[in-house]
Amino acid sequence: MTASTFTVERITSVGAAELATLNAAFSDLHGTLENISAFLADPNNFLIVARLEGRIVGRATAHLLARIDDARAEIFINSIDVHRAQRRKGVGRAMLEFLKELGRARGASEMWVLAEGRDSNAINFYIATGGDASAATMFDYDL
Ligand SMILES: CC(C)(COP(=O)(O)OP(=O)(O)OC[C@H]1O[C@@H](n2cnc3c(N)ncnc32)[C@H](O)[C@@H]1OP(=O)(O)O)[C@@H](O)C(=O)NCCC(=O)NCCS
């Protein structure tokens, strides 16, 4: 799938060189070969990247979640991030659309994501891409 000159793809395995590229592209990632390989070994985990002329400019991670009350699963988007210099060019939308297609192909009926109430950029993005907002408060527990 493309958005202007961008390409979007799912990554299902990484070697040391690709991991170095990913870590360099996203300083928050700090991925090790061991943990990213474990993530990718699970077919219900998705790592999506957007490239511009071979360079990674966007990344999303998501999970296929089974439901006990519905035979159809759902997709939870855990993170989506576009390089600052490449925003507002359709990369985020292209990654969302890619995830929707992946979800449909796996029989999912819904896709959802959380955004902090004060994060107006993300909220505007999700509204613009067709997301239906509902209020909820998230609680974290340290384990
Ligand atoms: C949110 C984010 C992923 C959007 O990616 P993007 O590639 O810039 O988004 P797109 O270009 O596909 O935007 C699609 C539409 O969403 C809306 N939108 C996107 N960013 C917006 C912003 N900052 N303010 C208002 N509307 C915005 C617009 O309607 C846009 O269409 P337009 O540019 O034609 O007006 C990107 O801003 C980002 O990486 N932010 C930092 C990380 C983050 O906040 N992630 C989400 C955490 S919940």
The ligand as an SDF file (V2000), in Angstrom:
LIG
                    3D

 48 50  0  0  0  0  0  0  0  0999 V2000
   -0.6970   11.1710   15.2620 C   0  0  0  0  0  0  0  0  0  0  0  0
    0.2640   10.8730   14.0820 C   0  0  0  0  0  0  0  0  0  0  0  0
    0.5810    9.3800   14.0800 C   0  0  0  0  0  0  0  0  0  0  0  0
   -0.4530   11.2540   12.7660 C   0  0  0  0  0  0  0  0  0  0  0  0
    0.3780   10.8580   11.6750 O   0  0  0  0  0  0  0  0  0  0  0  0
    0.3900   11.6840   10.2920 P   0  0  0  0  0  0  0  0  0  0  0  0
    1.1280   10.8870    9.3080 O   0  0  0  0  0  0  0  0  0  0  0  0
    0.8550   13.0620   10.5410 O   0  0  0  0  0  0  0  0  0  0  0  0
   -1.1740   11.7180    9.9440 O   0  0  0  0  0  0  0  0  0  0  0  0
   -1.8400   11.9150    8.5100 P   0  0  0  0  0  0  0  0  0  0  0  0
   -0.9850   12.7930    7.6760 O   0  0  0  0  0  0  0  0  0  0  0  0
   -2.1750   10.5760    7.9570 O   0  0  0  0  0  0  0  0  0  0  0  0
   -3.1610   12.6870    8.9280 O   0  0  0  0  0  0  0  0  0  0  0  0
   -4.4620   12.2990    8.5210 C   0  0  0  0  0  0  0  0  0  0  0  0
   -5.4300   13.3650    8.9940 C   0  0  0  0  0  0  0  0  0  0  0  0
   -5.4630   13.3680   10.4420 O   0  0  0  0  0  0  0  0  0  0  0  0
   -5.6190   14.7260   10.8960 C   0  0  0  0  0  0  0  0  0  0  0  0
   -4.4250   15.1190   11.6540 N   0  0  0  0  0  0  0  0  0  0  0  0
   -3.2210   14.4730   11.7010 C   0  0  0  0  0  0  0  0  0  0  0  0
   -2.3740   15.1210   12.5270 N   0  0  0  0  0  0  0  0  0  0  0  0
   -3.0510   16.1970   12.9960 C   0  0  0  0  0  0  0  0  0  0  0  0
   -2.6980   17.2560   13.8730 C   0  0  0  0  0  0  0  0  0  0  0  0
   -1.4700   17.3420   14.4240 N   0  0  0  0  0  0  0  0  0  0  0  0
   -3.6400   18.2110   14.1310 N   0  0  0  0  0  0  0  0  0  0  0  0
   -4.8680   18.1650   13.5700 C   0  0  0  0  0  0  0  0  0  0  0  0
   -5.2560   17.1590   12.7330 N   0  0  0  0  0  0  0  0  0  0  0  0
   -4.3590   16.2020   12.4450 C   0  0  0  0  0  0  0  0  0  0  0  0
   -5.7700   15.5920    9.6540 C   0  0  0  0  0  0  0  0  0  0  0  0
   -7.1510   15.6880    9.3380 O   0  0  0  0  0  0  0  0  0  0  0  0
   -5.0360   14.7750    8.6180 C   0  0  0  0  0  0  0  0  0  0  0  0
   -5.4540   15.0430    7.3070 O   0  0  0  0  0  0  0  0  0  0  0  0
   -4.9120   16.3910    6.5570 P   0  0  0  0  0  0  0  0  0  0  0  0
   -3.4350   16.4640    6.8060 O   0  0  0  0  0  0  0  0  0  0  0  0
   -5.2720   16.1370    5.1350 O   0  0  0  0  0  0  0  0  0  0  0  0
   -5.6420   17.5310    7.1850 O   0  0  0  0  0  0  0  0  0  0  0  0
    1.5620   11.7370   14.1720 C   0  0  0  0  0  0  0  0  0  0  0  0
    1.2100   13.0950   14.3910 O   0  0  0  0  0  0  0  0  0  0  0  0
    2.5110   11.3130   15.2890 C   0  0  0  0  0  0  0  0  0  0  0  0
    3.3510   10.4390   15.1020 O   0  0  0  0  0  0  0  0  0  0  0  0
    2.3750   11.9240   16.4790 N   0  0  0  0  0  0  0  0  0  0  0  0
    3.2480   11.5990   17.6050 C   0  0  0  0  0  0  0  0  0  0  0  0
    2.9230   10.2380   18.1680 C   0  0  0  0  0  0  0  0  0  0  0  0
    1.4680   10.1330   18.5770 C   0  0  0  0  0  0  0  0  0  0  0  0
    0.8590   11.0790   19.0690 O   0  0  0  0  0  0  0  0  0  0  0  0
    0.9040    8.9310   18.3760 N   0  0  0  0  0  0  0  0  0  0  0  0
   -0.4460    8.6450   18.7880 C   0  0  0  0  0  0  0  0  0  0  0  0
   -0.4500    8.3700   20.2450 C   0  0  0  0  0  0  0  0  0  0  0  0
   -2.0610    7.9180   20.8350 S   0  0  0  0  0  0  0  0  0  0  0  0
  1  2  1  0
  2  3  1  0
  2  4  1  0
  2 36  1  0
  4  5  1  0
  5  6  1  0
  6  7  2  0
  6  8  1  0
  6  9  1  0
  9 10  1  0
 10 11  2  0
 10 12  1  0
 10 13  1  0
 13 14  1  0
 14 15  1  0
 15 16  1  0
 15 30  1  0
 16 17  1  0
 17 18  1  0
 17 28  1  0
 18 19  1  0
 18 27  1  0
 19 20  2  0
 20 21  1  0
 21 22  1  0
 21 27  2  0
 22 23  1  0
 22 24  2  0
 24 25  1  0
 25 26  2  0
 26 27  1  0
 28 29  1  0
 28 30  1  0
 30 31  1  0
 31 32  1  0
 32 33  2  0
 32 34  1  0
 32 35  1  0
 36 37  1  0
 36 38  1  0
 38 39  2  0
 38 40  1  0
 40 41  1  0
 41 42  1  0
 42 43  1  0
 43 44  2  0
 43 45  1  0
 45 46  1  0
 46 47  1  0
 47 48  1  0
M  END
$$$$
